[in-house]
Amino acid sequence: MKKFLGAALLAALTLVSLSMRPALAADGDANPSRLDQVIKSGKLRVCMTGDYKPFTFYRPDQTFEGMDVELATLLAKSLGVEAQFVKTTWSNLMNDFIAQCDIAMGGVSITLERQKKAAFSAPTMVDGKAPVVRCADKDKFRNFDLIDQPGTRAIVNPGGTNERFARAHYKRATLTLHPDNVTIFQQIVDGKADVMVTDASETMWQSKLHPELCPVNPQQPLQFAEKAYMLPRGDVAFKEYVDAWLHLAKATGEYQQVFDKWLK
């Protein structure tokens, strides 16, 4: 009797398993990976803000340039498709990414808030927040405690990790929002603001563009951060492809060539 019941149960489980296979296959067909969609469409849609040199800059001729622009083009080439760039802002990055893009690039930092709605590739680089000030004020503002004092005019661009850091850490300085991350550094050069805290990589880049500006301890960031590429949540196949491409690009030196061109 026990043998009969065991055989009957095994047969029933087998029938259930077989009956589920078409449904599982149908679900898989209904939700293909973004990897398949990109290859089929012939386009990799890349969201970026265009206001974050050296990673991305939107030129007056309505084209993009920068480190992540070149890397996005290389990623698209590896897929056999064309990179199609979609301009967004830091405030609208997540919404635009979900609605219009396959990947977001251009100096995007990994945050838990973003992780709630999206996934990330393996980190592309380690970074962190650092102040940038006029070189004439570097001794005066040699650490954050000296910066965060009454009378200090701090400035920040809205909508991203810079604003979140500023609102969480400034207690005594006066904070002003400036909507354009491209021209914000000129505000410090012109004496309209004293300091901006942004990613250490950006402070070093801006000091090259504006010799009047000096980073403050960029090798010892005020906050740990990593940059990565933002990807659709839950799409394992697409993430695995992007991670594999990134790993090979670093192993072959292709990534380093682009990095050295823009950040050294």
Contacts in CASP RR format, 6 or more apart in sequence:
PFRMAT RR
TARGET T0000
AUTHOR 0000-0000-0000
METHOD contacts of the structure
MODEL  1
MKKFLGAALLAALTLVSLSMRPALAADGDANPSRLDQVIKSGKLRVCMTG
DYKPFTFYRPDQTFEGMDVELATLLAKSLGVEAQFVKTTWSNLMNDFIAQ
CDIAMGGVSITLERQKKAAFSAPTMVDGKAPVVRCADKDKFRNFDLIDQP
GTRAIVNPGGTNERFARAHYKRATLTLHPDNVTIFQQIVDGKADVMVTDA
SETMWQSKLHPELCPVNPQQPLQFAEKAYMLPRGDVAFKEYVDAWLHLAK
ATGEYQQVFDKWLK
33 235 0 8 1.000
33 236 0 8 1.000
33 237 0 8 1.000
33 238 0 8 1.000
34 102 0 8 1.000
34 231 0 8 1.000
34 232 0 8 1.000
34 235 0 8 1.000
34 237 0 8 1.000
34 238 0 8 1.000
35 79 0 8 1.000
35 235 0 8 1.000
35 237 0 8 1.000
35 238 0 8 1.000
35 241 0 8 1.000
36 237 0 8 1.000
37 102 0 8 1.000
38 44 0 8 1.000
38 79 0 8 1.000
38 81 0 8 1.000
38 102 0 8 1.000
38 238 0 8 1.000
39 79 0 8 1.000
39 80 0 8 1.000
39 81 0 8 1.000
41 81 0 8 1.000
42 80 0 8 1.000
42 81 0 8 1.000
42 82 0 8 1.000
43 81 0 8 1.000
43 82 0 8 1.000
43 83 0 8 1.000
43 84 0 8 1.000
44 72 0 8 1.000
44 75 0 8 1.000
44 76 0 8 1.000
44 79 0 8 1.000
44 81 0 8 1.000
44 82 0 8 1.000
44 83 0 8 1.000
44 84 0 8 1.000
44 102 0 8 1.000
44 103 0 8 1.000
45 84 0 8 1.000
45 86 0 8 1.000
45 100 0 8 1.000
45 101 0 8 1.000
45 102 0 8 1.000
45 103 0 8 1.000
46 72 0 8 1.000
46 76 0 8 1.000
46 83 0 8 1.000
46 84 0 8 1.000
46 85 0 8 1.000
46 86 0 8 1.000
46 101 0 8 1.000
46 102 0 8 1.000
46 103 0 8 1.000
46 104 0 8 1.000
46 105 0 8 1.000
47 86 0 8 1.000
47 88 0 8 1.000
47 93 0 8 1.000
47 96 0 8 1.000
47 97 0 8 1.000
47 100 0 8 1.000
47 101 0 8 1.000
47 103 0 8 1.000
47 104 0 8 1.000
47 105 0 8 1.000
47 230 0 8 1.000
48 55 0 8 1.000
48 56 0 8 1.000
48 64 0 8 1.000
48 68 0 8 1.000
48 69 0 8 1.000
48 72 0 8 1.000
48 85 0 8 1.000
48 86 0 8 1.000
48 87 0 8 1.000
48 88 0 8 1.000
48 104 0 8 1.000
48 105 0 8 1.000
48 106 0 8 1.000
49 56 0 8 1.000
49 58 0 8 1.000
49 87 0 8 1.000
49 88 0 8 1.000
49 89 0 8 1.000
49 90 0 8 1.000
49 93 0 8 1.000
49 106 0 8 1.000
49 181 0 8 1.000
50 56 0 8 1.000
50 57 0 8 1.000
50 58 0 8 1.000
50 64 0 8 1.000
50 87 0 8 1.000
50 106 0 8 1.000
51 57 0 8 1.000
51 58 0 8 1.000
51 89 0 8 1.000
51 157 0 8 1.000
51 180 0 8 1.000
51 181 0 8 1.000
51 182 0 8 1.000
52 106 0 8 1.000
52 107 0 8 1.000
52 181 0 8 1.000
52 202 0 8 1.000
53 66 0 8 1.000
53 182 0 8 1.000
53 202 0 8 1.000
53 205 0 8 1.000
53 206 0 8 1.000
53 209 0 8 1.000
54 66 0 8 1.000
54 67 0 8 1.000
54 201 0 8 1.000
54 202 0 8 1.000
54 205 0 8 1.000
54 262 0 8 1.000
54 263 0 8 1.000
55 66 0 8 1.000
55 67 0 8 1.000
55 68 0 8 1.000
55 105 0 8 1.000
55 106 0 8 1.000
55 107 0 8 1.000
55 262 0 8 1.000
56 64 0 8 1.000
56 65 0 8 1.000
56 66 0 8 1.000
56 67 0 8 1.000
56 68 0 8 1.000
56 69 0 8 1.000
56 105 0 8 1.000
56 106 0 8 1.000
56 107 0 8 1.000
57 64 0 8 1.000
57 65 0 8 1.000
57 66 0 8 1.000
57 182 0 8 1.000
58 64 0 8 1.000
58 87 0 8 1.000
59 65 0 8 1.000
64 85 0 8 1.000
64 87 0 8 1.000
66 262 0 8 1.000
67 106 0 8 1.000
67 258 0 8 1.000
67 259 0 8 1.000
67 261 0 8 1.000
67 262 0 8 1.000
67 263 0 8 1.000
68 105 0 8 1.000
68 106 0 8 1.000
68 107 0 8 1.000
69 85 0 8 1.000
69 106 0 8 1.000
70 258 0 8 1.000
70 261 0 8 1.000
70 262 0 8 1.000
71 105 0 8 1.000
71 249 0 8 1.000
71 255 0 8 1.000
71 258 0 8 1.000
72 83 0 8 1.000
72 85 0 8 1.000
72 103 0 8 1.000
72 105 0 8 1.000
73 83 0 8 1.000
74 249 0 8 1.000
74 254 0 8 1.000
74 258 0 8 1.000
75 83 0 8 1.000
75 103 0 8 1.000
75 242 0 8 1.000
75 245 0 8 1.000
76 82 0 8 1.000
76 83 0 8 1.000
78 245 0 8 1.000
79 241 0 8 1.000
86 96 0 8 1.000
86 100 0 8 1.000
86 101 0 8 1.000
88 96 0 8 1.000
88 97 0 8 1.000
88 104 0 8 1.000
89 159 0 8 1.000
90 157 0 8 1.000
90 158 0 8 1.000
90 159 0 8 1.000
90 160 0 8 1.000
90 181 0 8 1.000
91 158 0 8 1.000
91 159 0 8 1.000
91 160 0 8 1.000
93 104 0 8 1.000
93 108 0 8 1.000
93 160 0 8 1.000
93 230 0 8 1.000
94 114 0 8 1.000
94 117 0 8 1.000
94 118 0 8 1.000
97 104 0 8 1.000
97 118 0 8 1.000
97 230 0 8 1.000
98 117 0 8 1.000
98 118 0 8 1.000
102 232 0 8 1.000
102 238 0 8 1.000
103 229 0 8 1.000
103 230 0 8 1.000
103 231 0 8 1.000
103 242 0 8 1.000
104 118 0 8 1.000
104 229 0 8 1.000
104 230 0 8 1.000
105 229 0 8 1.000
105 230 0 8 1.000
107 199 0 8 1.000
107 227 0 8 1.000
108 114 0 8 1.000
108 227 0 8 1.000
108 228 0 8 1.000
108 229 0 8 1.000
108 230 0 8 1.000
109 127 0 8 1.000
109 161 0 8 1.000
109 199 0 8 1.000
109 225 0 8 1.000
109 226 0 8 1.000
109 227 0 8 1.000
109 228 0 8 1.000
110 120 0 8 1.000
110 123 0 8 1.000
110 225 0 8 1.000
110 226 0 8 1.000
110 227 0 8 1.000
110 228 0 8 1.000
111 161 0 8 1.000
114 120 0 8 1.000
114 230 0 8 1.000
117 233 0 8 1.000
118 230 0 8 1.000
118 231 0 8 1.000
118 232 0 8 1.000
118 233 0 8 1.000
119 230 0 8 1.000
119 231 0 8 1.000
119 232 0 8 1.000
119 233 0 8 1.000
119 234 0 8 1.000
119 235 0 8 1.000
119 239 0 8 1.000
120 228 0 8 1.000
120 229 0 8 1.000
120 230 0 8 1.000
120 231 0 8 1.000
121 228 0 8 1.000
121 229 0 8 1.000
121 231 0 8 1.000
121 239 0 8 1.000
121 242 0 8 1.000
121 243 0 8 1.000
121 246 0 8 1.000
122 228 0 8 1.000
122 243 0 8 1.000
122 246 0 8 1.000
122 247 0 8 1.000
123 226 0 8 1.000
123 227 0 8 1.000
123 228 0 8 1.000
124 226 0 8 1.000
124 227 0 8 1.000
124 228 0 8 1.000
124 229 0 8 1.000
124 246 0 8 1.000
124 255 0 8 1.000
125 201 0 8 1.000
125 226 0 8 1.000
125 227 0 8 1.000
125 259 0 8 1.000
126 224 0 8 1.000
126 225 0 8 1.000
126 226 0 8 1.000
127 199 0 8 1.000
127 200 0 8 1.000
127 201 0 8 1.000
127 221 0 8 1.000
127 225 0 8 1.000
127 226 0 8 1.000
127 227 0 8 1.000
128 199 0 8 1.000
128 200 0 8 1.000
128 221 0 8 1.000
128 222 0 8 1.000
128 223 0 8 1.000
128 224 0 8 1.000
128 225 0 8 1.000
129 161 0 8 1.000
129 162 0 8 1.000
129 165 0 8 1.000
129 197 0 8 1.000
129 198 0 8 1.000
129 199 0 8 1.000
129 200 0 8 1.000
129 221 0 8 1.000
129 222 0 8 1.000
129 223 0 8 1.000
129 225 0 8 1.000
130 197 0 8 1.000
130 198 0 8 1.000
130 199 0 8 1.000
130 200 0 8 1.000
130 203 0 8 1.000
130 215 0 8 1.000
130 216 0 8 1.000
130 217 0 8 1.000
130 218 0 8 1.000
130 221 0 8 1.000
130 222 0 8 1.000
131 141 0 8 1.000
131 144 0 8 1.000
131 147 0 8 1.000
131 195 0 8 1.000
131 196 0 8 1.000
131 197 0 8 1.000
131 203 0 8 1.000
131 215 0 8 1.000
131 216 0 8 1.000
131 222 0 8 1.000
132 185 0 8 1.000
132 188 0 8 1.000
132 195 0 8 1.000
132 196 0 8 1.000
132 197 0 8 1.000
132 198 0 8 1.000
132 202 0 8 1.000
132 203 0 8 1.000
132 206 0 8 1.000
132 207 0 8 1.000
132 213 0 8 1.000
132 214 0 8 1.000
132 215 0 8 1.000
132 216 0 8 1.000
133 140 0 8 1.000
133 141 0 8 1.000
133 147 0 8 1.000
133 188 0 8 1.000
133 194 0 8 1.000
133 195 0 8 1.000
133 213 0 8 1.000
133 214 0 8 1.000
133 216 0 8 1.000
134 188 0 8 1.000
134 189 0 8 1.000
134 191 0 8 1.000
134 194 0 8 1.000
134 212 0 8 1.000
134 213 0 8 1.000
134 214 0 8 1.000
135 211 0 8 1.000
135 212 0 8 1.000
135 213 0 8 1.000
135 214 0 8 1.000
136 212 0 8 1.000
137 194 0 8 1.000
138 214 0 8 1.000
138 216 0 8 1.000
140 146 0 8 1.000
141 147 0 8 1.000
141 152 0 8 1.000
141 194 0 8 1.000
141 195 0 8 1.000
141 216 0 8 1.000
142 216 0 8 1.000
142 217 0 8 1.000
143 216 0 8 1.000
143 217 0 8 1.000
144 169 0 8 1.000
144 197 0 8 1.000
144 222 0 8 1.000
147 154 0 8 1.000
147 173 0 8 1.000
147 194 0 8 1.000
147 195 0 8 1.000
147 216 0 8 1.000
148 169 0 8 1.000
148 170 0 8 1.000
148 171 0 8 1.000
148 172 0 8 1.000
148 173 0 8 1.000
149 172 0 8 1.000
149 173 0 8 1.000
150 172 0 8 1.000
150 173 0 8 1.000
151 173 0 8 1.000
151 174 0 8 1.000
152 172 0 8 1.000
152 173 0 8 1.000
152 174 0 8 1.000
152 194 0 8 1.000
152 195 0 8 1.000
153 173 0 8 1.000
153 174 0 8 1.000
153 176 0 8 1.000
153 192 0 8 1.000
153 193 0 8 1.000
153 194 0 8 1.000
153 195 0 8 1.000
154 166 0 8 1.000
154 170 0 8 1.000
154 173 0 8 1.000
154 174 0 8 1.000
154 175 0 8 1.000
154 176 0 8 1.000
154 193 0 8 1.000
154 194 0 8 1.000
154 195 0 8 1.000
154 196 0 8 1.000
154 197 0 8 1.000
155 175 0 8 1.000
155 176 0 8 1.000
155 177 0 8 1.000
155 178 0 8 1.000
155 184 0 8 1.000
155 187 0 8 1.000
155 188 0 8 1.000
155 192 0 8 1.000
155 193 0 8 1.000
155 194 0 8 1.000
155 195 0 8 1.000
155 196 0 8 1.000
156 162 0 8 1.000
156 163 0 8 1.000
156 166 0 8 1.000
156 175 0 8 1.000
156 176 0 8 1.000
156 177 0 8 1.000
156 178 0 8 1.000
156 184 0 8 1.000
156 196 0 8 1.000
156 197 0 8 1.000
157 163 0 8 1.000
157 177 0 8 1.000
157 178 0 8 1.000
157 179 0 8 1.000
157 180 0 8 1.000
157 181 0 8 1.000
157 184 0 8 1.000
158 177 0 8 1.000
158 179 0 8 1.000
161 199 0 8 1.000
161 225 0 8 1.000
162 196 0 8 1.000
162 197 0 8 1.000
162 198 0 8 1.000
162 199 0 8 1.000
163 177 0 8 1.000
165 197 0 8 1.000
165 222 0 8 1.000
165 223 0 8 1.000
166 175 0 8 1.000
166 197 0 8 1.000
167 175 0 8 1.000
169 197 0 8 1.000
169 222 0 8 1.000
173 195 0 8 1.000
176 193 0 8 1.000
178 184 0 8 1.000
178 187 0 8 1.000
178 193 0 8 1.000
184 196 0 8 1.000
185 196 0 8 1.000
185 206 0 8 1.000
185 209 0 8 1.000
185 210 0 8 1.000
185 213 0 8 1.000
186 210 0 8 1.000
187 193 0 8 1.000
188 194 0 8 1.000
188 195 0 8 1.000
188 196 0 8 1.000
188 213 0 8 1.000
189 210 0 8 1.000
189 212 0 8 1.000
189 213 0 8 1.000
197 222 0 8 1.000
199 225 0 8 1.000
199 227 0 8 1.000
200 215 0 8 1.000
200 218 0 8 1.000
200 219 0 8 1.000
200 221 0 8 1.000
201 218 0 8 1.000
201 263 0 8 1.000
203 213 0 8 1.000
203 215 0 8 1.000
203 216 0 8 1.000
203 218 0 8 1.000
204 215 0 8 1.000
204 218 0 8 1.000
204 263 0 8 1.000
205 262 0 8 1.000
205 263 0 8 1.000
206 213 0 8 1.000
207 213 0 8 1.000
207 214 0 8 1.000
207 215 0 8 1.000
229 242 0 8 1.000
229 246 0 8 1.000
231 238 0 8 1.000
231 239 0 8 1.000
231 242 0 8 1.000
232 238 0 8 1.000
246 255 0 8 1.000
248 254 0 8 1.000
249 255 0 8 1.000
250 256 0 8 1.000
END
